[in-house]
């Protein structure tokens, strides 16, 4: 326990020397003493880290393991701390297998790292003489090993005056080497702190740029949302206006249609007087429209078939009215043709054919109102009605 107390006191002395050296170097121009608490914490973290690296490179894996564990307790992801911890534990397990050497007649011809751990093991067991021999063997191979020199001095102090063999010049040289090593370690710490500060500044600037970019994106999204809302309102207004315009147009057309029908129905002479010489003209036109209807049906031209069917039916009925009664329907609507047929043609089958003509006129009105071509079913419907109506007219006319 006494040896651990001595080792702890000397370790505290080294830490005090490191901190004092760092403060003295910082006061020369860097100004580390004026940093904030956060910077001081980063400096302490870097100090532990580089001390762990120095111990690891020197083969003092137990001390390096303690230093890296101190770093991991504060920041587990600091550089490659976890890798050093794993490597230090692996090396400790590897070297502890060969630490015990023969007490008599043995030799210390193994690696310096083995000798260091062997001496430390003997030191912990208070076998200072054999520990001193191990540390001297380490110093023979590496005179600049300050940790071996430190433990050798502890062994000499524990053994008394008989073990102090080192000269004053050697001790002075080793002290000078130790100070140079400490100064180099402090310079490493300063470089690490400066690089860490540069990295922090870069990360802060990056965070600011990211925040500005996010704010710009949010403003743009709000602007686009407002524009979309305005477009939706304009679209709704346009659709509403178009619907109202279409409805108003349709109402106007219906009003005009019923006005014309009312005028035609209230007229005293619904038909137009016609001369007998017009009969061949209407009959030829009716036949031409009928043949075109048939041809269009054969070639599946439904719109042409329906239009020719309507014209053929109207001209056949007008030819019938001209030949027997000297009247014809009003152009271009022909709405009064069914009234002329009802008032002039007195036959038992007249009403049936008047219904056919009304069906044809209704389909004609639907086609004109919707302003579209006829479908196949509509064309076939008109052609069937027209054929029956044409057969009736031909049965009456002198053909």
Secondary structure, 3 states (H helix, E strand, C coil): CHHHHHHHHHHHHHHHHHHHHHHHHHHHHHCHHHCCHHHHHHHHHHHHHHHHHHHHHCCCHHHHHHHHHHHHHHCCCCCCHHHHHHHHHHHHHHHHCCCCCCCCCCCCCCCHHHHHHHHHHHHHCCCHHHHHHHHHHHHHHCCCCHHHHHHHHHHHHHHCHHHCCCCHHHHHHHHHHHHHHHHHHHHHHHHHHHHHHHHHHHHHHHHHHHHHHHHHHHHHHHHHHHHHHHHHHHHHHHHHHHHHHHHHHHHHHHHHHHHHHHHHHHCCCCCEECCCCHHHHHHHHHHHHHHHHHHHHHCCCHHHHHHHHHHHHHHHHHHHHHHHHCEECCCCCCCCHHHHHHHHCCCCCHHHHHHHHHHHHHHHHHHHHHCCCCCHHHHHHHHHHHHHHHHHHHHHCCC
